[in-house]
Amino acid sequence: MKPVDAVIIVLLFLLSFLPVVMLTQKANAQAVVQVKELGKVIKTLPLDQNAEWTFSKDGEINKLEVKNKAIHVYYANCPDKLDVKQGWVKAPGKSIVCLPHALTITIVNGGKAPVEREDGKVVDYGG
């Protein structure tokens, strides 16, 4: 193998990762956070802007933080606190759920919610 062959192989190897990097950046640039209560969108937050938001209703409290294109619940007064324990979520399609408060926090591409059929199955993320 000649030195030129090695350079070509290394360049091709590095170029093979280019689509992954480009698609990841595009997905995160368009992603937003949708907060739903009982399936109804009550708040939409841009994922590319650091922010905090508090859900409060009838004594139920969930405090959310968006930071570095990721989101987490840092306080909840529900008994199990599974939403707090889940930690940071940053990939489109991922969700944080608080069952006692009927709250769902989902990262979606381009502000589009998952498309659901009448039987409740998700068929498309619209991105």
Backbone as XML, in Angstrom:
<?xml version="1.0"?>
<chain id="A" units="angstrom">
  <residue number="1" name="MET">
    <atom name="N" x="0.853" y="-1.169" z="0.000"/>
    <atom name="CA" x="0.000" y="0.000" z="0.000"/>
    <atom name="C" x="0.903" y="1.239" z="0.000"/>
  </residue>
  <residue number="2" name="LYS">
    <atom name="N" x="0.567" y="2.148" z="-0.851"/>
    <atom name="CA" x="1.332" y="3.386" z="-0.983"/>
    <atom name="C" x="0.823" y="4.411" z="0.034"/>
  </residue>
  <residue number="3" name="PRO">
    <atom name="N" x="1.646" y="5.396" z="0.394"/>
    <atom name="CA" x="1.197" y="6.439" z="1.335"/>
    <atom name="C" x="-0.047" y="7.185" z="0.845"/>
  </residue>
  <residue number="4" name="VAL">
    <atom name="N" x="-0.180" y="7.369" z="-0.443"/>
    <atom name="CA" x="-1.353" y="8.055" z="-0.994"/>
    <atom name="C" x="-2.616" y="7.237" z="-0.733"/>
  </residue>
  <residue number="5" name="ASP">
    <atom name="N" x="-2.506" y="5.919" z="-0.818"/>
    <atom name="CA" x="-3.656" y="5.061" z="-0.547"/>
    <atom name="C" x="-4.115" y="5.213" z="0.903"/>
  </residue>
  <residue number="6" name="ALA">
    <atom name="N" x="-3.179" y="5.284" z="1.814"/>
    <atom name="CA" x="-3.521" y="5.449" z="3.232"/>
    <atom name="C" x="-4.231" y="6.781" z="3.468"/>
  </residue>
  <residue number="7" name="VAL">
    <atom name="N" x="-3.775" y="7.840" z="2.822"/>
    <atom name="CA" x="-4.412" y="9.152" z="2.970"/>
    <atom name="C" x="-5.834" y="9.112" z="2.430"/>
  </residue>
  <residue number="8" name="ILE">
    <atom name="N" x="-6.024" y="8.489" z="1.302"/>
    <atom name="CA" x="-7.368" y="8.385" z="0.713"/>
    <atom name="C" x="-8.292" y="7.589" z="1.622"/>
  </residue>
  <residue number="9" name="ILE">
    <atom name="N" x="-7.811" y="6.507" z="2.188"/>
    <atom name="CA" x="-8.635" y="5.684" z="3.082"/>
    <atom name="C" x="-9.029" y="6.478" z="4.323"/>
  </residue>
  <residue number="10" name="VAL">
    <atom name="N" x="-8.094" y="7.206" z="4.893"/>
    <atom name="CA" x="-8.391" y="8.014" z="6.082"/>
    <atom name="C" x="-9.407" y="9.105" z="5.743"/>
  </residue>
  <residue number="11" name="LEU">
    <atom name="N" x="-9.251" y="9.774" z="4.615"/>
    <atom name="CA" x="-10.210" y="10.815" z="4.211"/>
    <atom name="C" x="-11.603" y="10.240" z="3.989"/>
  </residue>
  <residue number="12" name="LEU">
    <atom name="N" x="-11.695" y="9.119" z="3.345"/>
    <atom name="CA" x="-13.001" y="8.485" z="3.130"/>
    <atom name="C" x="-13.632" y="8.070" z="4.453"/>
  </residue>
  <residue number="13" name="PHE">
    <atom name="N" x="-12.827" y="7.560" z="5.355"/>
    <atom name="CA" x="-13.333" y="7.183" z="6.677"/>
    <atom name="C" x="-13.903" y="8.402" z="7.406"/>
  </residue>
  <residue number="14" name="LEU">
    <atom name="N" x="-13.173" y="9.503" z="7.406"/>
    <atom name="CA" x="-13.640" y="10.714" z="8.072"/>
    <atom name="C" x="-14.884" y="11.284" z="7.402"/>
  </residue>
  <residue number="15" name="LEU">
    <atom name="N" x="-14.932" y="11.254" z="6.093"/>
    <atom name="CA" x="-16.108" y="11.762" z="5.372"/>
    <atom name="C" x="-17.353" y="10.913" z="5.627"/>
  </residue>
  <residue number="16" name="SER">
    <atom name="N" x="-17.170" y="9.665" z="5.979"/>
    <atom name="CA" x="-18.326" y="8.803" z="6.237"/>
    <atom name="C" x="-19.125" y="9.261" z="7.454"/>
  </residue>
  <residue number="17" name="PHE">
    <atom name="N" x="-18.520" y="10.046" z="8.357"/>
    <atom name="CA" x="-19.219" y="10.544" z="9.542"/>
    <atom name="C" x="-19.925" y="11.874" z="9.303"/>
  </residue>
  <residue number="18" name="LEU">
    <atom name="N" x="-19.695" y="12.498" z="8.190"/>
    <atom name="CA" x="-20.280" y="13.795" z="7.895"/>
    <atom name="C" x="-21.818" y="13.786" z="7.918"/>
  </residue>
  <residue number="19" name="PRO">
    <atom name="N" x="-22.500" y="12.822" z="7.308"/>
    <atom name="CA" x="-23.967" y="12.827" z="7.365"/>
    <atom name="C" x="-24.513" y="12.720" z="8.787"/>
  </residue>
  <residue number="20" name="VAL">
    <atom name="N" x="-23.866" y="11.957" z="9.631"/>
    <atom name="CA" x="-24.324" y="11.815" z="11.013"/>
    <atom name="C" x="-24.252" y="13.155" z="11.737"/>
  </residue>
  <residue number="21" name="VAL">
    <atom name="N" x="-23.156" y="13.853" z="11.584"/>
    <atom name="CA" x="-22.975" y="15.153" z="12.232"/>
    <atom name="C" x="-23.995" y="16.150" z="11.707"/>
  </residue>
  <residue number="22" name="MET">
    <atom name="N" x="-24.191" y="16.184" z="10.412"/>
    <atom name="CA" x="-25.124" y="17.149" z="9.818"/>
    <atom name="C" x="-26.559" y="16.868" z="10.245"/>
  </residue>
  <residue number="23" name="LEU">
    <atom name="N" x="-26.979" y="15.621" z="10.257"/>
    <atom name="CA" x="-28.348" y="15.285" z="10.643"/>
    <atom name="C" x="-28.600" y="15.565" z="12.109"/>
  </residue>
  <residue number="24" name="THR">
    <atom name="N" x="-27.632" y="15.314" z="12.956"/>
    <atom name="CA" x="-27.788" y="15.579" z="14.384"/>
    <atom name="C" x="-27.945" y="17.067" z="14.637"/>
  </residue>
  <residue number="25" name="GLN">
    <atom name="N" x="-27.138" y="17.886" z="13.999"/>
    <atom name="CA" x="-27.234" y="19.326" z="14.190"/>
    <atom name="C" x="-28.560" y="19.861" z="13.667"/>
  </residue>
  <residue number="26" name="LYS">
    <atom name="N" x="-29.025" y="19.360" z="12.533"/>
    <atom name="CA" x="-30.287" y="19.818" z="11.962"/>
    <atom name="C" x="-31.456" y="19.455" z="12.872"/>
  </residue>
  <residue number="27" name="ALA">
    <atom name="N" x="-31.468" y="18.245" z="13.395"/>
    <atom name="CA" x="-32.565" y="17.811" z="14.264"/>
    <atom name="C" x="-32.623" y="18.658" z="15.523"/>
  </residue>
  <residue number="28" name="ASN">
    <atom name="N" x="-31.502" y="18.917" z="16.159"/>
    <atom name="CA" x="-31.491" y="19.705" z="17.378"/>
    <atom name="C" x="-31.811" y="21.169" z="17.119"/>
  </residue>
  <residue number="29" name="ALA">
    <atom name="N" x="-31.452" y="21.702" z="15.959"/>
    <atom name="CA" x="-31.709" y="23.100" z="15.660"/>
    <atom name="C" x="-33.203" y="23.381" z="15.526"/>
  </residue>
  <residue number="30" name="GLN">
    <atom name="N" x="-33.983" y="22.417" z="15.069"/>
    <atom name="CA" x="-35.408" y="22.613" z="14.842"/>
    <atom name="C" x="-36.275" y="22.085" z="15.979"/>
  </residue>
  <residue number="31" name="ALA">
    <atom name="N" x="-35.677" y="21.443" z="16.949"/>
    <atom name="CA" x="-36.464" y="20.774" z="17.989"/>
    <atom name="C" x="-37.051" y="21.780" z="18.981"/>
  </residue>
  <residue number="32" name="VAL">
    <atom name="N" x="-38.251" y="21.437" z="19.467"/>
    <atom name="CA" x="-38.903" y="22.201" z="20.522"/>
    <atom name="C" x="-39.402" y="21.226" z="21.577"/>
  </residue>
  <residue number="33" name="VAL">
    <atom name="N" x="-39.736" y="21.762" z="22.726"/>
    <atom name="CA" x="-40.274" y="20.959" z="23.818"/>
    <atom name="C" x="-41.770" y="21.234" z="23.913"/>
  </residue>
  <residue number="34" name="GLN">
    <atom name="N" x="-42.550" y="20.174" z="23.887"/>
    <atom name="CA" x="-43.992" y="20.321" z="24.081"/>
    <atom name="C" x="-44.365" y="19.733" z="25.434"/>
  </residue>
  <residue number="35" name="VAL">
    <atom name="N" x="-45.081" y="20.527" z="26.218"/>
    <atom name="CA" x="-45.567" y="20.071" z="27.513"/>
    <atom name="C" x="-47.065" y="19.840" z="27.366"/>
  </residue>
  <residue number="36" name="LYS">
    <atom name="N" x="-47.489" y="18.626" z="27.698"/>
    <atom name="CA" x="-48.909" y="18.285" z="27.575"/>
    <atom name="C" x="-49.471" y="17.858" z="28.928"/>
  </residue>
  <residue number="37" name="GLU">
    <atom name="N" x="-50.697" y="18.278" z="29.167"/>
    <atom name="CA" x="-51.450" y="17.806" z="30.320"/>
    <atom name="C" x="-52.665" y="17.068" z="29.780"/>
  </residue>
  <residue number="38" name="LEU">
    <atom name="N" x="-52.802" y="15.820" z="30.155"/>
    <atom name="CA" x="-53.896" y="14.972" z="29.663"/>
    <atom name="C" x="-53.972" y="14.979" z="28.141"/>
  </residue>
  <residue number="39" name="GLY">
    <atom name="N" x="-52.815" y="15.012" z="27.474"/>
    <atom name="CA" x="-52.754" y="14.948" z="26.018"/>
    <atom name="C" x="-52.934" y="16.262" z="25.297"/>
  </residue>
  <residue number="40" name="LYS">
    <atom name="N" x="-53.219" y="17.336" z="26.016"/>
    <atom name="CA" x="-53.419" y="18.645" z="25.397"/>
    <atom name="C" x="-52.162" y="19.498" z="25.618"/>
  </residue>
  <residue number="41" name="VAL">
    <atom name="N" x="-51.647" y="20.102" z="24.530"/>
    <atom name="CA" x="-50.452" y="20.934" z="24.628"/>
    <atom name="C" x="-50.783" y="22.189" z="25.433"/>
  </residue>
  <residue number="42" name="ILE">
    <atom name="N" x="-50.018" y="22.397" z="26.524"/>
    <atom name="CA" x="-50.238" y="23.580" z="27.356"/>
    <atom name="C" x="-49.065" y="24.561" z="27.285"/>
  </residue>
  <residue number="43" name="LYS">
    <atom name="N" x="-47.921" y="24.085" z="26.764"/>
    <atom name="CA" x="-46.758" y="24.964" z="26.662"/>
    <atom name="C" x="-45.800" y="24.399" z="25.624"/>
  </residue>
  <residue number="44" name="THR">
    <atom name="N" x="-45.207" y="25.284" z="24.831"/>
    <atom name="CA" x="-44.160" y="24.909" z="23.880"/>
    <atom name="C" x="-42.946" y="25.795" z="24.172"/>
  </residue>
  <residue number="45" name="LEU">
    <atom name="N" x="-41.806" y="25.150" z="24.342"/>
    <atom name="CA" x="-40.570" y="25.865" z="24.647"/>
    <atom name="C" x="-39.531" y="25.567" z="23.575"/>
  </residue>
  <residue number="46" name="PRO">
    <atom name="N" x="-38.800" y="26.573" z="23.099"/>
    <atom name="CA" x="-37.720" y="26.297" z="22.139"/>
    <atom name="C" x="-36.580" y="25.574" z="22.847"/>
  </residue>
  <residue number="47" name="LEU">
    <atom name="N" x="-36.035" y="24.574" z="22.203"/>
    <atom name="CA" x="-34.964" y="23.786" z="22.811"/>
    <atom name="C" x="-33.618" y="24.492" z="22.720"/>
  </residue>
  <residue number="48" name="ASP">
    <atom name="N" x="-33.509" y="25.474" z="21.820"/>
    <atom name="CA" x="-32.223" y="26.143" z="21.640"/>
    <atom name="C" x="-32.067" y="27.399" z="22.506"/>
  </residue>
  <residue number="49" name="GLN">
    <atom name="N" x="-33.023" y="27.648" z="23.409"/>
    <atom name="CA" x="-32.940" y="28.800" z="24.309"/>
    <atom name="C" x="-33.058" y="28.312" z="25.750"/>
  </residue>
  <residue number="50" name="ASN">
    <atom name="N" x="-32.115" y="28.691" z="26.587"/>
    <atom name="CA" x="-32.170" y="28.307" z="27.994"/>
    <atom name="C" x="-33.369" y="28.987" z="28.653"/>
  </residue>
  <residue number="51" name="ALA">
    <atom name="N" x="-34.130" y="28.202" z="29.413"/>
    <atom name="CA" x="-35.326" y="28.743" z="30.060"/>
    <atom name="C" x="-35.749" y="27.835" z="31.204"/>
  </residue>
  <residue number="52" name="GLU">
    <atom name="N" x="-36.585" y="28.397" z="32.078"/>
    <atom name="CA" x="-37.227" y="27.617" z="33.132"/>
    <atom name="C" x="-38.719" y="27.883" z="33.055"/>
  </residue>
  <residue number="53" name="TRP">
    <atom name="N" x="-39.500" y="26.872" z="33.418"/>
    <atom name="CA" x="-40.944" y="27.017" z="33.409"/>
    <atom name="C" x="-41.523" y="26.144" z="34.507"/>
  </residue>
  <residue number="54" name="THR">
    <atom name="N" x="-42.577" y="26.633" z="35.151"/>
    <atom name="CA" x="-43.215" y="25.893" z="36.238"/>
    <atom name="C" x="-44.643" y="25.569" z="35.873"/>
  </residue>
  <residue number="55" name="PHE">
    <atom name="N" x="-44.986" y="24.275" z="35.971"/>
    <atom name="CA" x="-46.360" y="23.822" z="35.846"/>
    <atom name="C" x="-46.936" y="23.799" z="37.251"/>
  </residue>
  <residue number="56" name="SER">
    <atom name="N" x="-48.052" y="24.484" z="37.433"/>
    <atom name="CA" x="-48.685" y="24.524" z="38.746"/>
    <atom name="C" x="-50.192" y="24.500" z="38.569"/>
  </residue>
  <residue number="57" name="LYS">
    <atom name="N" x="-50.816" y="23.493" z="39.161"/>
    <atom name="CA" x="-52.269" y="23.386" z="39.065"/>
    <atom name="C" x="-52.778" y="22.564" z="40.245"/>
  </residue>
  <residue number="58" name="ASP">
    <atom name="N" x="-53.702" y="23.127" z="40.980"/>
    <atom name="CA" x="-54.317" y="22.439" z="42.117"/>
    <atom name="C" x="-53.278" y="21.848" z="43.066"/>
  </residue>
  <residue number="59" name="GLY">
    <atom name="N" x="-52.214" y="22.577" z="43.322"/>
    <atom name="CA" x="-51.182" y="22.114" z="44.234"/>
    <atom name="C" x="-50.152" y="21.179" z="43.620"/>
  </residue>
  <residue number="60" name="GLU">
    <atom name="N" x="-50.338" y="20.812" z="42.356"/>
    <atom name="CA" x="-49.365" y="19.954" z="41.657"/>
    <atom name="C" x="-48.313" y="20.855" z="41.021"/>
  </residue>
  <residue number="61" name="ILE">
    <atom name="N" x="-47.036" y="20.562" z="41.301"/>
    <atom name="CA" x="-45.957" y="21.428" z="40.807"/>
    <atom name="C" x="-44.885" y="20.584" z="40.132"/>
  </residue>
  <residue number="62" name="ASN">
    <atom name="N" x="-44.503" y="21.012" z="38.929"/>
    <atom name="CA" x="-43.363" y="20.452" z="38.204"/>
    <atom name="C" x="-42.560" y="21.628" z="37.670"/>
  </residue>
  <residue number="63" name="LYS">
    <atom name="N" x="-41.268" y="21.661" z="37.971"/>
    <atom name="CA" x="-40.400" y="22.735" z="37.489"/>
    <atom name="C" x="-39.449" y="22.161" z="36.449"/>
  </residue>
  <residue number="64" name="LEU">
    <atom name="N" x="-39.465" y="22.779" z="35.248"/>
    <atom name="CA" x="-38.669" y="22.308" z="34.118"/>
    <atom name="C" x="-37.558" y="23.302" z="33.825"/>
  </residue>
  <residue number="65" name="GLU">
    <atom name="N" x="-36.451" y="22.764" z="33.304"/>
    <atom name="CA" x="-35.356" y="23.612" z="32.870"/>
    <atom name="C" x="-34.872" y="23.159" z="31.505"/>
  </residue>
  <residue number="66" name="VAL">
    <atom name="N" x="-34.774" y="24.118" z="30.573"/>
    <atom name="CA" x="-34.171" y="23.871" z="29.260"/>
    <atom name="C" x="-32.795" y="24.517" z="29.301"/>
  </residue>
  <residue number="67" name="LYS">
    <atom name="N" x="-31.768" y="23.710" z="28.996"/>
    <atom name="CA" x="-30.405" y="24.219" z="29.042"/>
    <atom name="C" x="-29.536" y="23.389" z="28.106"/>
  </residue>
  <residue number="68" name="ASN">
    <atom name="N" x="-28.731" y="24.061" z="27.295"/>
    <atom name="CA" x="-27.814" y="23.384" z="26.371"/>
    <atom name="C" x="-28.529" y="22.369" z="25.474"/>
  </residue>
  <residue number="69" name="LYS">
    <atom name="N" x="-29.683" y="22.762" z="24.948"/>
    <atom name="CA" x="-30.478" y="21.933" z="24.029"/>
    <atom name="C" x="-30.919" y="20.610" z="24.650"/>
  </residue>
  <residue number="70" name="ALA">
    <atom name="N" x="-31.201" y="20.650" z="25.949"/>
    <atom name="CA" x="-31.719" y="19.489" z="26.669"/>
    <atom name="C" x="-32.717" y="19.990" z="27.707"/>
  </residue>
  <residue number="71" name="ILE">
    <atom name="N" x="-33.552" y="19.081" z="28.220"/>
    <atom name="CA" x="-34.550" y="19.462" z="29.223"/>
    <atom name="C" x="-34.577" y="18.434" z="30.342"/>
  </residue>
  <residue number="72" name="HIS">
    <atom name="N" x="-34.913" y="18.905" z="31.525"/>
    <atom name="CA" x="-35.134" y="17.998" z="32.646"/>
    <atom name="C" x="-36.119" y="18.622" z="33.617"/>
  </residue>
  <residue number="73" name="VAL">
    <atom name="N" x="-36.696" y="17.779" z="34.444"/>
    <atom name="CA" x="-37.562" y="18.225" z="35.530"/>
    <atom name="C" x="-36.676" y="18.230" z="36.775"/>
  </residue>
  <residue number="74" name="TYR">
    <atom name="N" x="-36.482" y="19.398" z="37.366"/>
    <atom name="CA" x="-35.598" y="19.461" z="38.529"/>
    <atom name="C" x="-36.356" y="19.500" z="39.857"/>
  </residue>
  <residue number="75" name="TYR">
    <atom name="N" x="-37.681" y="19.679" z="39.805"/>
    <atom name="CA" x="-38.481" y="19.603" z="41.021"/>
    <atom name="C" x="-39.884" y="19.153" z="40.657"/>
  </residue>
  <residue number="76" name="ALA">
    <atom name="N" x="-40.425" y="18.266" z="41.463"/>
    <atom name="CA" x="-41.824" y="17.849" z="41.335"/>
    <atom name="C" x="-42.302" y="17.433" z="42.715"/>
  </residue>
  <residue number="77" name="ASN">
    <atom name="N" x="-43.541" y="17.745" z="43.026"/>
    <atom name="CA" x="-44.061" y="17.343" z="44.324"/>
    <atom name="C" x="-44.927" y="16.086" z="44.239"/>
  </residue>
  <residue number="78" name="CYS">
    <atom name="N" x="-44.771" y="15.318" z="43.174"/>
    <atom name="CA" x="-45.476" y="14.048" z="43.062"/>
    <atom name="C" x="-44.791" y="13.023" z="43.979"/>
  </residue>
  <residue number="79" name="PRO">
    <atom name="N" x="-45.500" y="11.965" z="44.367"/>
    <atom name="CA" x="-44.926" y="11.025" z="45.332"/>
    <atom name="C" x="-43.737" y="10.205" z="44.816"/>
  </residue>
  <residue number="80" name="ASP">
    <atom name="N" x="-43.743" y="9.789" z="43.554"/>
    <atom name="CA" x="-42.676" y="8.901" z="43.071"/>
    <atom name="C" x="-41.458" y="9.637" z="42.505"/>
  </residue>
  <residue number="81" name="LYS">
    <atom name="N" x="-41.638" y="10.859" z="42.014"/>
    <atom name="CA" x="-40.562" y="11.686" z="41.454"/>
    <atom name="C" x="-39.769" y="10.996" z="40.341"/>
  </residue>
  <residue number="82" name="LEU">
    <atom name="N" x="-40.429" y="10.126" z="39.588"/>
    <atom name="CA" x="-39.757" y="9.458" z="38.478"/>
    <atom name="C" x="-39.349" y="10.440" z="37.384"/>
  </residue>
  <residue number="83" name="ASP">
    <atom name="N" x="-40.124" y="11.499" z="37.213"/>
    <atom name="CA" x="-39.768" y="12.506" z="36.209"/>
    <atom name="C" x="-38.476" y="13.229" z="36.587"/>
  </residue>
  <residue number="84" name="VAL">
    <atom name="N" x="-38.262" y="13.471" z="37.854"/>
    <atom name="CA" x="-37.028" y="14.117" z="38.316"/>
    <atom name="C" x="-35.850" y="13.144" z="38.166"/>
  </residue>
  <residue number="85" name="LYS">
    <atom name="N" x="-36.073" y="11.894" z="38.529"/>
    <atom name="CA" x="-35.014" y="10.882" z="38.471"/>
    <atom name="C" x="-34.585" y="10.556" z="37.044"/>
  </residue>
  <residue number="86" name="GLN">
    <atom name="N" x="-35.445" y="10.818" z="36.064"/>
    <atom name="CA" x="-35.106" y="10.498" z="34.679"/>
    <atom name="C" x="-33.933" y="11.322" z="34.171"/>
  </residue>
  <residue number="87" name="GLY">
    <atom name="N" x="-33.745" y="12.520" z="34.676"/>
    <atom name="CA" x="-32.600" y="13.334" z="34.278"/>
    <atom name="C" x="-32.830" y="14.075" z="32.974"/>
  </residue>
  <residue number="88" name="TRP">
    <atom name="N" x="-31.715" y="14.419" z="32.324"/>
    <atom name="CA" x="-31.740" y="15.237" z="31.112"/>
    <atom name="C" x="-32.134" y="14.411" z="29.898"/>
  </residue>
  <residue number="89" name="VAL">
    <atom name="N" x="-32.956" y="15.008" z="29.035"/>
    <atom name="CA" x="-33.379" y="14.400" z="27.769"/>
    <atom name="C" x="-33.047" y="15.404" z="26.673"/>
  </residue>
  <residue number="90" name="LYS">
    <atom name="N" x="-32.438" y="14.923" z="25.569"/>
    <atom name="CA" x="-32.068" y="15.864" z="24.516"/>
    <atom name="C" x="-32.376" y="15.390" z="23.107"/>
  </residue>
  <residue number="91" name="ALA">
    <atom name="N" x="-32.818" y="14.166" z="22.924"/>
    <atom name="CA" x="-33.060" y="13.641" z="21.580"/>
    <atom name="C" x="-34.532" y="13.805" z="21.187"/>
  </residue>
  <residue number="92" name="PRO">
    <atom name="N" x="-34.792" y="14.238" z="19.947"/>
    <atom name="CA" x="-36.179" y="14.322" z="19.471"/>
    <atom name="C" x="-36.864" y="12.962" z="19.577"/>
  </residue>
  <residue number="93" name="GLY">
    <atom name="N" x="-38.112" y="12.989" z="20.037"/>
    <atom name="CA" x="-38.877" y="11.759" z="20.220"/>
    <atom name="C" x="-38.826" y="11.235" z="21.639"/>
  </residue>
  <residue number="94" name="LYS">
    <atom name="N" x="-37.924" y="11.726" z="22.447"/>
    <atom name="CA" x="-37.812" y="11.286" z="23.839"/>
    <atom name="C" x="-38.765" y="12.084" z="24.713"/>
  </residue>
  <residue number="95" name="SER">
    <atom name="N" x="-39.243" y="11.448" z="25.782"/>
    <atom name="CA" x="-40.225" y="12.079" z="26.661"/>
    <atom name="C" x="-39.869" y="11.895" z="28.126"/>
  </residue>
  <residue number="96" name="ILE">
    <atom name="N" x="-40.390" y="12.800" z="28.917"/>
    <atom name="CA" x="-40.388" y="12.687" z="30.373"/>
    <atom name="C" x="-41.857" y="12.683" z="30.773"/>
  </residue>
  <residue number="97" name="VAL">
    <atom name="N" x="-42.237" y="11.756" z="31.636"/>
    <atom name="CA" x="-43.646" y="11.624" z="31.999"/>
    <atom name="C" x="-43.809" y="11.685" z="33.512"/>
  </residue>
  <residue number="98" name="CYS">
    <atom name="N" x="-44.800" y="12.453" z="33.961"/>
    <atom name="CA" x="-45.201" y="12.484" z="35.364"/>
    <atom name="C" x="-46.636" y="11.954" z="35.410"/>
  </residue>
  <residue number="99" name="LEU">
    <atom name="N" x="-46.789" y="10.686" z="35.742"/>
    <atom name="CA" x="-48.122" y="10.079" z="35.750"/>
    <atom name="C" x="-49.055" y="10.674" z="36.803"/>
  </residue>
  <residue number="100" name="PRO">
    <atom name="N" x="-48.591" y="10.926" z="38.039"/>
    <atom name="CA" x="-49.519" y="11.498" z="39.021"/>
    <atom name="C" x="-50.107" y="12.841" z="38.600"/>
  </residue>
  <residue number="101" name="HIS">
    <atom name="N" x="-49.338" y="13.643" z="37.856"/>
    <atom name="CA" x="-49.819" y="14.951" z="37.414"/>
    <atom name="C" x="-50.320" y="14.936" z="35.973"/>
  </residue>
  <residue number="102" name="ALA">
    <atom name="N" x="-50.336" y="13.760" z="35.335"/>
    <atom name="CA" x="-50.790" y="13.599" z="33.948"/>
    <atom name="C" x="-50.058" y="14.547" z="33.001"/>
  </residue>
  <residue number="103" name="LEU">
    <atom name="N" x="-48.742" y="14.669" z="33.197"/>
    <atom name="CA" x="-47.925" y="15.602" z="32.442"/>
    <atom name="C" x="-46.941" y="14.827" z="31.584"/>
  </residue>
  <residue number="104" name="THR">
    <atom name="N" x="-46.835" y="15.231" z="30.305"/>
    <atom name="CA" x="-45.878" y="14.628" z="29.374"/>
    <atom name="C" x="-45.056" y="15.737" z="28.756"/>
  </residue>
  <residue number="105" name="ILE">
    <atom name="N" x="-43.730" y="15.576" z="28.792"/>
    <atom name="CA" x="-42.808" y="16.547" z="28.223"/>
    <atom name="C" x="-42.059" y="15.832" z="27.115"/>
  </residue>
  <residue number="106" name="THR">
    <atom name="N" x="-42.222" y="16.288" z="25.867"/>
    <atom name="CA" x="-41.663" y="15.595" z="24.712"/>
    <atom name="C" x="-40.869" y="16.557" z="23.840"/>
  </residue>
  <residue number="107" name="ILE">
    <atom name="N" x="-39.718" y="16.084" z="23.369"/>
    <atom name="CA" x="-38.941" y="16.847" z="22.394"/>
    <atom name="C" x="-39.399" y="16.418" z="21.012"/>
  </residue>
  <residue number="108" name="VAL">
    <atom name="N" x="-39.831" y="17.384" z="20.212"/>
    <atom name="CA" x="-40.331" y="17.090" z="18.866"/>
    <atom name="C" x="-39.583" y="17.933" z="17.840"/>
  </residue>
  <residue number="109" name="ASN">
    <atom name="N" x="-39.448" y="17.420" z="16.646"/>
    <atom name="CA" x="-38.786" y="18.137" z="15.549"/>
    <atom name="C" x="-39.706" y="19.193" z="14.975"/>
  </residue>
  <residue number="110" name="GLY">
    <atom name="N" x="-39.176" y="20.371" z="14.740"/>
    <atom name="CA" x="-39.912" y="21.415" z="14.037"/>
    <atom name="C" x="-41.204" y="21.825" z="14.678"/>
  </residue>
  <residue number="111" name="GLY">
    <atom name="N" x="-41.365" y="21.539" z="15.955"/>
    <atom name="CA" x="-42.584" y="21.923" z="16.648"/>
    <atom name="C" x="-43.771" y="21.043" z="16.329"/>
  </residue>
  <residue number="112" name="LYS">
    <atom name="N" x="-43.553" y="19.946" z="15.621"/>
    <atom name="CA" x="-44.654" y="19.066" z="15.250"/>
    <atom name="C" x="-44.757" y="17.908" z="16.242"/>
  </residue>
  <residue number="113" name="ALA">
    <atom name="N" x="-45.946" y="17.691" z="16.712"/>
    <atom name="CA" x="-46.166" y="16.594" z="17.649"/>
    <atom name="C" x="-46.235" y="15.278" z="16.885"/>
  </residue>
  <residue number="114" name="PRO">
    <atom name="N" x="-45.999" y="14.168" z="17.568"/>
    <atom name="CA" x="-46.187" y="12.883" z="16.916"/>
    <atom name="C" x="-47.623" y="12.732" z="16.415"/>
  </residue>
  <residue number="115" name="VAL">
    <atom name="N" x="-47.777" y="12.148" z="15.252"/>
    <atom name="CA" x="-49.104" y="11.922" z="14.683"/>
    <atom name="C" x="-49.607" y="10.588" z="15.219"/>
  </residue>
  <residue number="116" name="GLU">
    <atom name="N" x="-50.775" y="10.624" z="15.845"/>
    <atom name="CA" x="-51.321" y="9.407" z="16.429"/>
    <atom name="C" x="-52.583" y="9.001" z="15.689"/>
  </residue>
  <residue number="117" name="ARG">
    <atom name="N" x="-52.734" y="7.681" z="15.539"/>
    <atom name="CA" x="-53.959" y="7.148" z="14.950"/>
    <atom name="C" x="-55.028" y="7.098" z="16.032"/>
  </residue>
  <residue number="118" name="GLU">
    <atom name="N" x="-56.239" y="6.748" z="15.620"/>
    <atom name="CA" x="-57.329" y="6.666" z="16.589"/>
    <atom name="C" x="-57.077" y="5.609" z="17.652"/>
  </residue>
  <residue number="119" name="ASP">
    <atom name="N" x="-56.313" y="4.557" z="17.312"/>
    <atom name="CA" x="-56.018" y="3.526" z="18.294"/>
    <atom name="C" x="-54.862" y="3.903" z="19.212"/>
  </residue>
  <residue number="120" name="GLY">
    <atom name="N" x="-54.328" y="5.138" z="19.067"/>
    <atom name="CA" x="-53.303" y="5.643" z="19.958"/>
    <atom name="C" x="-51.879" y="5.325" z="19.565"/>
  </residue>
  <residue number="121" name="LYS">
    <atom name="N" x="-51.662" y="4.628" z="18.448"/>
    <atom name="CA" x="-50.309" y="4.294" z="18.030"/>
    <atom name="C" x="-49.695" y="5.453" z="17.262"/>
  </residue>
  <residue number="122" name="VAL">
    <atom name="N" x="-48.430" y="5.736" z="17.565"/>
    <atom name="CA" x="-47.701" y="6.798" z="16.877"/>
    <atom name="C" x="-47.266" y="6.282" z="15.522"/>
  </residue>
  <residue number="123" name="VAL">
    <atom name="N" x="-47.574" y="7.048" z="14.466"/>
    <atom name="CA" x="-47.209" y="6.611" z="13.112"/>
    <atom name="C" x="-46.159" y="7.503" z="12.467"/>
  </residue>
  <residue number="124" name="ASP">
    <atom name="N" x="-45.978" y="8.727" z="12.966"/>
    <atom name="CA" x="-45.024" y="9.635" z="12.329"/>
    <atom name="C" x="-44.699" y="10.747" z="13.301"/>
  </residue>
  <residue number="125" name="TYR">
    <atom name="N" x="-43.435" y="11.166" z="13.293"/>
    <atom name="CA" x="-43.037" y="12.295" z="14.127"/>
    <atom name="C" x="-43.054" y="13.591" z="13.365"/>
  </residue>
  <residue number="126" name="GLY">
    <atom name="N" x="-43.491" y="13.577" z="12.118"/>
    <atom name="CA" x="-43.689" y="14.795" z="11.354"/>
    <atom name="C" x="-42.435" y="15.566" z="11.030"/>
  </residue>
  <residue number="127" name="GLY">
    <atom name="N" x="-41.269" y="15.024" z="11.256"/>
    <atom name="CA" x="-40.047" y="15.767" z="11.018"/>
    <atom name="C" x="-39.386" y="15.259" z="9.838"/>
  </residue>
</chain>
